[in-house]
Amino acid sequence: VDDLPVPQQIRITNITCDSFKISWDMDSRGRDRITHYFIDLNKKENMSSNKFKHKDVPTKLVAKAVPLPMTVRGHWFLSPRTEYTVAVQTAAKQPDGEYAVSRWSEIIEFCTADYSSIHLNQLLQKAEAIAGRMLPFTVFYRNQQGEYFQQDRCSCFLLPTVKDNSGSHGSPISGKLEGIFFSCNTEFNTGKPPQDSPYGPYRFQIRADVLFNKTTNMYFGDFYCMYTSYHYVILVLAPDGSKGDAFCKGRLPALDRSGNRFLTCTEEEDGSLSFRHAQDVNLEVMYTEPVDLRLGAVSQISGHQLMSLSTANAKKDPSCKVCNISVGR
């Protein structure tokens, strides 16, 4: 340890999902000897870490002494929406190749950001590549246990709740956007919703045009899988001008109602609306407003409850080449 100036008052700015800028103050004494900065960057430990992911190796960055603030970027160690700790020391390279170093600065904590629109559009393009052909459907449906519908019948409305942390770690909607999840996928041979469900034996069905029509805006929310061959696409349906619509604008890629690869609403010559869904992905449709139970019907399905297919708080497979992009998981 040398008497080089110790970095003080560390500042982290311009944080994205895979980069940040760092600057600090330091005494003028000995500053002219500094040739390099050492930055010790570590993921902050937490109990809910994905146990399937590889252990993160603590990263000490050796950077030439450039004017501050300095940009730190690199998808090989930075993940979105993740807490990190960082400390800095100054260094002077010696003639023998070794470094004289200052004491370490104080440790600062910060959190990386959500996926930007650029990253979400990369995910969107990957999802479009495997969506497959479009099949007709007529209803959205939601399966739950019987108590769920009994409880909500008291108010006659299904109420939005905050989305869990399933799917991509950097998705801007996780833990922030409120909504109600519906399905619309149909069986190829019958054209009707499947009789099996991972969420419960009771199903609420509602006509597609009640939730999805010419006054509904649609956004792409996420694309992921859960260590299986099944891939999931999250779409957000938000009535124009609603609170949910305001959240999605500028955060999520907007989709054309009648011209996208996942879920379409098309006006026929007689003025009626027809609907189609992508065959090769499981669509999770998040509707951002309360839904009146009286506009649909609740009934019991005849199939099994396939709990293994539930996506509740599901962790995305970080090794899948189909649904991952290069900025972390």
Kinemage of the C-alpha trace (Angstrom):
@kinemage 1
@onewidth
@group {chain A} dominant
@subgroup {mainchain}
@vectorlist {calphas} color= white
{ca val a 1} P 0.000 0.000 0.000
{ca asp a 2} L 1.370 3.359 -1.090
{ca asp a 3} L 0.527 6.927 -0.055
{ca leu a 4} L -1.402 7.465 -3.305
{ca pro a 5} L -4.634 9.469 -2.899
{ca val a 6} L -7.603 7.413 -1.748
{ca pro a 7} L -10.826 7.872 -3.789
{ca gln a 8} L -13.515 9.650 -1.749
{ca gln a 9} L -17.181 10.575 -2.300
{ca ile a 10} L -17.740 7.926 -4.969
{ca arg a 11} L -20.595 8.771 -7.347
{ca ile a 12} L -22.439 6.303 -9.598
{ca thr a 13} L -24.419 7.896 -12.463
{ca asn a 14} L -25.936 7.092 -15.884
{ca ile a 15} L -26.928 3.604 -14.739
{ca thr a 16} L -28.328 1.248 -17.410
{ca cys a 17} L -28.990 -2.495 -17.325
{ca asp a 18} L -25.379 -3.248 -18.337
{ca ser a 19} L -23.293 -0.126 -17.696
{ca phe a 20} L -22.705 2.820 -15.366
{ca lys a 21} L -20.424 5.830 -14.940
{ca ile a 22} L -18.239 6.222 -11.864
{ca ser a 23} L -16.390 9.243 -10.510
{ca trp a 24} L -14.860 10.332 -7.218
{ca asp a 25} L -12.869 13.048 -5.468
{ca met a 26} L -9.237 12.701 -4.382
{ca asp a 27} L -6.422 14.814 -2.954
{ca ser a 28} L -4.054 16.485 -5.372
{ca arg a 29} L -1.019 15.128 -3.486
{ca gly a 30} L 0.426 12.227 -5.470
{ca arg a 31} L -2.221 12.451 -8.166
{ca asp a 32} L 0.375 12.862 -10.923
{ca arg a 33} L 1.779 9.393 -10.078
{ca ile a 34} L -1.525 7.581 -10.753
{ca thr a 35} L -1.441 5.396 -13.859
{ca his a 36} L -4.385 3.055 -13.203
{ca tyr a 37} L -7.593 2.583 -11.244
{ca phe a 38} L -8.614 -0.700 -9.618
{ca ile a 39} L -12.385 -1.147 -9.353
{ca asp a 40} L -13.666 -4.013 -7.212
{ca leu a 41} L -17.197 -4.872 -8.392
{ca asn a 42} L -19.261 -7.602 -6.696
{ca lys a 43} L -22.833 -8.765 -6.870
{ca lys a 44} L -24.542 -8.117 -3.548
{ca glu a 45} L -25.588 -11.386 -1.946
{ca asn a 46} L -29.282 -12.031 -1.372
{ca met a 47} L -31.283 -15.047 -0.259
{ca ser a 48} L -33.444 -15.178 -3.378
{ca ser a 49} L -30.604 -15.626 -5.877
{ca asn a 50} L -31.345 -18.045 -8.698
{ca lys a 51} L -29.758 -21.278 -7.482
{ca phe a 52} L -29.485 -22.570 -11.046
{ca lys a 53} L -27.225 -19.735 -12.175
{ca his a 54} L -23.449 -20.028 -12.141
{ca lys a 55} L -21.718 -18.400 -9.193
{ca asp a 56} L -20.601 -14.890 -10.037
{ca val a 57} L -16.872 -14.343 -9.767
{ca pro a 58} L -15.843 -11.118 -7.970
{ca thr a 59} L -14.452 -8.805 -10.648
{ca lys a 60} L -11.511 -6.467 -10.161
{ca leu a 61} L -11.290 -4.144 -13.125
{ca val a 62} L -7.895 -2.693 -13.969
{ca ala a 63} L -8.385 0.489 -15.967
{ca lys a 64} L -5.971 3.106 -17.207
{ca ala a 65} L -6.327 6.426 -15.427
{ca val a 66} L -8.712 8.255 -17.740
{ca pro a 67} L -10.569 11.504 -17.028
{ca leu a 68} L -13.551 11.019 -14.719
{ca pro a 69} L -16.370 10.068 -14.892
{ca met a 70} L -15.324 6.718 -16.339
{ca thr a 71} L -17.787 4.396 -18.069
{ca val a 72} L -17.860 0.782 -16.877
{ca arg a 73} L -19.562 -1.482 -19.389
{ca gly a 74} L -19.592 -5.181 -20.105
{ca his a 75} L -22.394 -7.737 -20.335
{ca trp a 76} L -20.034 -10.480 -19.171
{ca phe a 77} L -20.436 -9.416 -15.542
{ca leu a 78} L -23.305 -6.916 -15.302
{ca ser a 79} L -26.905 -8.110 -15.118
{ca pro a 80} L -30.052 -5.944 -15.192
{ca arg a 81} L -31.967 -5.005 -12.042
{ca thr a 82} L -29.214 -6.384 -9.801
{ca glu a 83} L -27.605 -4.908 -6.679
{ca tyr a 84} L -23.833 -4.484 -6.721
{ca thr a 85} L -21.147 -3.187 -4.384
{ca val a 86} L -18.165 -1.237 -5.685
{ca ala a 87} L -14.913 0.078 -4.191
{ca val a 88} L -11.986 1.843 -5.843
{ca gln a 89} L -8.262 2.272 -5.282
{ca thr a 90} L -5.691 4.251 -7.247
{ca ala a 91} L -2.515 2.598 -8.524
{ca ala a 92} L 0.864 3.464 -9.966
{ca lys a 93} L 2.559 0.940 -12.252
{ca gln a 94} L 6.202 0.325 -11.312
{ca pro a 95} L 9.119 -0.352 -13.695
{ca asp a 96} L 9.066 -4.044 -12.710
{ca gly a 97} L 5.392 -4.329 -13.773
{ca glu a 98} L 4.008 -4.465 -10.233
{ca tyr a 99} L 1.604 -1.841 -8.870
{ca ala a 100} L 1.822 0.482 -5.911
{ca val a 101} L -1.740 1.017 -4.674
{ca ser a 102} L -3.694 3.276 -2.347
{ca arg a 103} L -5.991 2.099 0.389
{ca trp a 104} L -9.441 0.996 -0.787
{ca ser a 105} L -12.204 3.569 -0.794
{ca glu a 106} L -15.435 3.116 1.086
{ca ile a 107} L -17.837 0.531 -0.394
{ca ile a 108} L -20.789 1.945 -2.348
{ca glu a 109} L -23.976 0.062 -3.274
{ca phe a 110} L -26.075 0.586 -6.406
{ca cys a 111} L -28.610 -1.270 -8.546
{ca thr a 112} L -28.548 -1.685 -12.316
{ca ala a 113} L -31.591 -0.685 -14.359
{ca asp a 114} L -34.333 -2.546 -16.254
{ca tyr a 115} L -34.029 -3.514 -19.899
{ca ser a 116} L -34.200 -0.461 -22.153
{ca ser a 117} L -36.412 -0.308 -25.234
{ca ile a 118} L -33.403 -1.421 -27.305
{ca his a 119} L -33.042 -4.630 -25.307
{ca leu a 120} L -36.792 -5.290 -25.266
{ca asn a 121} L -36.874 -4.961 -29.047
{ca gln a 122} L -34.084 -7.543 -29.256
{ca leu a 123} L -36.224 -9.900 -27.145
{ca leu a 124} L -39.237 -9.105 -29.324
{ca gln a 125} L -37.371 -10.071 -32.484
{ca lys a 126} L -36.314 -13.375 -30.932
{ca ala a 127} L -39.914 -14.118 -29.935
{ca glu a 128} L -41.223 -13.255 -33.394
{ca ala a 129} L -38.808 -15.772 -34.917
{ca ile a 130} L -40.497 -18.746 -33.216
{ca ala a 131} L -44.125 -17.565 -32.890
{ca gly a 132} L -45.412 -19.822 -35.669
{ca arg a 133} L -48.670 -19.580 -37.573
{ca met a 134} L -51.794 -17.875 -36.260
{ca leu a 135} L -54.890 -19.762 -35.050
{ca pro a 136} L -58.385 -18.323 -34.435
{ca phe a 137} L -59.817 -17.904 -30.927
{ca thr a 138} L -62.890 -16.284 -29.407
{ca val a 139} L -62.356 -16.063 -25.617
{ca phe a 140} L -59.793 -15.111 -23.010
{ca tyr a 141} L -59.777 -17.339 -19.927
{ca arg a 142} L -58.282 -17.415 -16.427
{ca asn a 143} L -58.016 -20.497 -14.215
{ca gln a 144} L -57.877 -20.379 -10.424
{ca gln a 145} L -59.046 -22.225 -7.331
{ca gly a 146} L -62.752 -21.908 -6.552
{ca glu a 147} L -62.139 -19.637 -3.544
{ca tyr a 148} L -60.553 -17.015 -5.792
{ca phe a 149} L -63.760 -16.461 -7.726
{ca gln a 150} L -65.972 -16.680 -4.629
{ca gln a 151} L -63.942 -13.925 -3.008
{ca asp a 152} L -64.089 -11.669 -6.049
{ca arg a 153} L -67.771 -12.273 -6.619
{ca cys a 154} L -68.439 -10.174 -3.525
{ca ser a 155} L -67.381 -7.144 -5.551
{ca cys a 156} L -68.206 -8.657 -8.976
{ca phe a 157} L -64.779 -7.591 -10.243
{ca leu a 158} L -61.414 -9.262 -10.803
{ca leu a 159} L -58.856 -6.750 -9.558
{ca pro a 160} L -55.328 -6.153 -10.918
{ca thr a 161} L -52.351 -7.168 -8.778
{ca val a 162} L -48.633 -6.385 -9.139
{ca lys a 163} L -46.844 -8.786 -11.475
{ca asp a 164} L -44.447 -11.210 -9.777
{ca asn a 165} L -40.761 -11.617 -10.678
{ca ser a 166} L -41.170 -14.461 -13.147
{ca gly a 167} L -39.553 -14.252 -16.567
{ca ser a 168} L -36.599 -12.119 -17.646
{ca his a 169} L -34.784 -10.472 -14.754
{ca gly a 170} L -34.632 -7.147 -16.592
{ca ser a 171} L -38.280 -6.902 -17.631
{ca pro a 172} L -39.654 -3.436 -16.657
{ca ile a 173} L -43.076 -4.850 -15.721
{ca ser a 174} L -41.934 -7.272 -12.988
{ca gly a 175} L -42.809 -6.006 -9.522
{ca lys a 176} L -44.179 -2.755 -10.981
{ca leu a 177} L -47.096 -3.121 -13.408
{ca glu a 178} L -50.526 -4.168 -12.086
{ca gly a 179} L -52.735 -6.441 -14.133
{ca ile a 180} L -54.765 -9.645 -14.438
{ca phe a 181} L -53.288 -12.534 -16.412
{ca phe a 182} L -55.394 -14.330 -19.018
{ca ser a 183} L -54.680 -17.073 -21.529
{ca cys a 184} L -55.999 -17.417 -25.050
{ca asn a 185} L -54.134 -20.428 -26.465
{ca thr a 186} L -56.350 -23.104 -28.012
{ca glu a 187} L -55.947 -26.793 -28.795
{ca phe a 188} L -55.025 -27.387 -32.418
{ca asn a 189} L -57.560 -30.174 -32.979
{ca thr a 190} L -60.575 -28.545 -31.276
{ca gly a 191} L -59.973 -24.817 -31.614
{ca lys a 192} L -61.050 -24.453 -27.982
{ca pro a 193} L -59.153 -23.744 -24.729
{ca pro a 194} L -57.427 -26.833 -23.273
{ca gln a 195} L -59.159 -28.682 -20.465
{ca asp a 196} L -55.954 -28.879 -18.373
{ca ser a 197} L -54.465 -25.961 -16.419
{ca pro a 198} L -51.623 -25.389 -13.918
{ca tyr a 199} L -53.594 -22.767 -11.984
{ca gly a 200} L -56.809 -24.392 -10.810
{ca pro a 201} L -59.944 -26.338 -11.799
{ca tyr a 202} L -62.238 -23.301 -12.153
{ca arg a 203} L -62.165 -21.141 -15.269
{ca phe a 204} L -63.492 -17.665 -15.974
{ca gln a 205} L -64.141 -17.118 -19.686
{ca ile a 206} L -64.877 -13.776 -21.324
{ca arg a 207} L -65.452 -12.814 -24.959
{ca ala a 208} L -62.214 -11.657 -26.593
{ca asp a 209} L -63.716 -8.381 -27.807
{ca val a 210} L -64.510 -7.256 -24.241
{ca leu a 211} L -60.795 -7.010 -23.398
{ca phe a 212} L -59.298 -6.546 -26.855
{ca asn a 213} L -60.847 -4.081 -29.278
{ca lys a 214} L -60.180 -0.867 -31.195
{ca thr a 215} L -59.737 1.120 -27.951
{ca thr a 216} L -57.118 -1.286 -26.534
{ca asn a 217} L -53.384 -0.728 -26.873
{ca met a 218} L -51.041 -3.719 -26.885
{ca tyr a 219} L -47.417 -3.963 -25.766
{ca phe a 220} L -44.694 -6.618 -25.741
{ca gly a 221} L -43.635 -7.382 -22.150
{ca asp a 222} L -41.293 -10.379 -22.085
{ca phe a 223} L -40.067 -13.616 -23.698
{ca tyr a 224} L -38.715 -16.485 -21.602
{ca cys a 225} L -38.627 -20.211 -20.812
{ca met a 226} L -38.242 -22.235 -17.614
{ca tyr a 227} L -35.641 -24.931 -18.380
{ca thr a 228} L -38.118 -26.630 -20.763
{ca ser a 229} L -38.870 -26.449 -24.485
{ca tyr a 230} L -41.977 -24.332 -23.813
{ca his a 231} L -41.543 -20.630 -24.483
{ca tyr a 232} L -43.737 -17.878 -23.060
{ca val a 233} L -44.541 -14.420 -24.412
{ca ile a 234} L -46.080 -11.802 -22.111
{ca leu a 235} L -48.329 -9.275 -23.826
{ca val a 236} L -49.934 -6.298 -22.081
{ca leu a 237} L -53.438 -5.136 -23.052
{ca ala a 238} L -54.185 -1.635 -21.764
{ca pro a 239} L -57.279 0.457 -22.572
{ca asp a 240} L -56.234 3.656 -24.314
{ca gly a 241} L -55.517 6.401 -21.771
{ca ser a 242} L -55.649 4.087 -18.744
{ca lys a 243} L -53.115 4.042 -15.898
{ca gly a 244} L -51.614 0.857 -17.309
{ca asp a 245} L -51.362 2.408 -20.761
{ca ala a 246} L -49.473 5.389 -19.324
{ca phe a 247} L -47.004 3.014 -17.619
{ca cys a 248} L -46.329 1.055 -20.812
{ca lys a 249} L -45.870 4.013 -23.158
{ca gly a 250} L -42.158 4.652 -23.569
{ca arg a 251} L -41.218 1.560 -21.535
{ca leu a 252} L -42.473 -1.317 -23.705
{ca pro a 253} L -42.516 -1.886 -27.478
{ca ala a 254} L -46.008 -1.141 -28.831
{ca leu a 255} L -47.580 -3.741 -31.133
{ca asp a 256} L -50.015 -3.146 -33.967
{ca arg a 257} L -53.398 -4.674 -33.080
{ca ser a 258} L -53.953 -6.220 -36.505
{ca gly a 259} L -50.364 -6.710 -37.689
{ca asn a 260} L -48.141 -8.561 -35.230
{ca arg a 261} L -46.888 -12.154 -34.811
{ca phe a 262} L -48.577 -12.984 -31.487
{ca leu a 263} L -52.135 -11.725 -31.008
{ca thr a 264} L -54.306 -9.933 -33.555
{ca cys a 265} L -57.677 -8.190 -33.612
{ca thr a 266} L -59.021 -7.605 -37.123
{ca glu a 267} L -62.216 -5.873 -38.236
{ca glu a 268} L -64.206 -7.895 -40.767
{ca glu a 269} L -66.332 -6.464 -43.602
{ca asp a 270} L -69.488 -6.711 -41.488
{ca gly a 271} L -67.868 -4.697 -38.678
{ca ser a 272} L -67.313 -7.685 -36.374
{ca leu a 273} L -63.916 -8.419 -34.835
{ca ser a 274} L -61.962 -11.637 -35.359
{ca phe a 275} L -59.034 -12.798 -33.245
{ca arg a 276} L -55.970 -14.977 -33.788
{ca his a 277} L -53.112 -16.159 -31.556
{ca ala a 278} L -49.635 -17.548 -32.273
{ca gln a 279} L -49.521 -21.346 -32.219
{ca asp a 280} L -45.939 -22.038 -31.123
{ca val a 281} L -45.621 -19.873 -27.987
{ca asn a 282} L -47.658 -19.792 -24.794
{ca leu a 283} L -49.214 -16.356 -24.518
{ca glu a 284} L -49.649 -14.738 -21.111
{ca val a 285} L -51.953 -11.772 -21.649
{ca met a 286} L -51.891 -9.148 -18.897
{ca tyr a 287} L -54.971 -6.893 -18.790
{ca thr a 288} L -54.278 -3.771 -16.752
{ca glu a 289} L -57.776 -2.822 -15.541
{ca pro a 290} L -60.489 -4.439 -13.314
{ca val a 291} L -62.679 -6.990 -15.115
{ca asp a 292} L -66.415 -7.356 -14.400
{ca leu a 293} L -67.186 -11.021 -13.672
{ca arg a 294} L -70.730 -10.475 -14.908
{ca leu a 295} L -69.371 -10.027 -18.439
{ca gly a 296} L -68.209 -13.667 -18.521
{ca ala a 297} L -68.877 -17.022 -16.891
{ca val a 298} L -67.133 -19.278 -14.359
{ca ser a 299} L -67.225 -23.061 -14.829
{ca gln a 300} L -65.246 -26.128 -13.764
{ca ile a 301} L -62.881 -27.750 -16.263
{ca ser a 302} L -62.726 -31.507 -16.758
{ca gly a 303} L -58.934 -31.869 -17.069
{ca his a 304} L -56.012 -32.032 -14.663
{ca gln a 305} L -54.188 -29.338 -12.731
{ca leu a 306} L -50.666 -29.483 -14.182
{ca met a 307} L -48.750 -27.722 -11.405
{ca ser a 308} L -45.369 -28.247 -13.099
{ca leu a 309} L -46.363 -25.821 -15.863
{ca ser a 310} L -47.123 -22.934 -13.518
{ca thr a 311} L -45.126 -19.782 -14.262
{ca ala a 312} L -45.675 -18.175 -10.840
{ca asn a 313} L -42.323 -16.605 -9.825
{ca ala a 314} L -40.632 -18.854 -12.398
{ca lys a 315} L -36.941 -18.245 -13.058
{ca lys a 316} L -35.802 -17.824 -16.642
{ca asp a 317} L -33.294 -20.324 -18.009
{ca pro a 318} L -30.120 -18.195 -18.465
{ca ser a 319} L -28.539 -20.726 -20.851
{ca cys a 320} L -31.312 -20.856 -23.470
{ca lys a 321} L -30.064 -19.499 -26.794
{ca val a 322} L -33.619 -19.003 -28.090
{ca cys a 323} L -34.862 -16.444 -25.555
{ca asn a 324} L -31.786 -14.741 -24.071
{ca ile a 325} L -30.020 -11.587 -25.227
{ca ser a 326} L -26.440 -10.555 -24.481
{ca val a 327} L -27.036 -8.128 -21.571
{ca gly a 328} L -27.692 -10.642 -18.786
{ca arg a 329} L -30.797 -12.513 -17.831
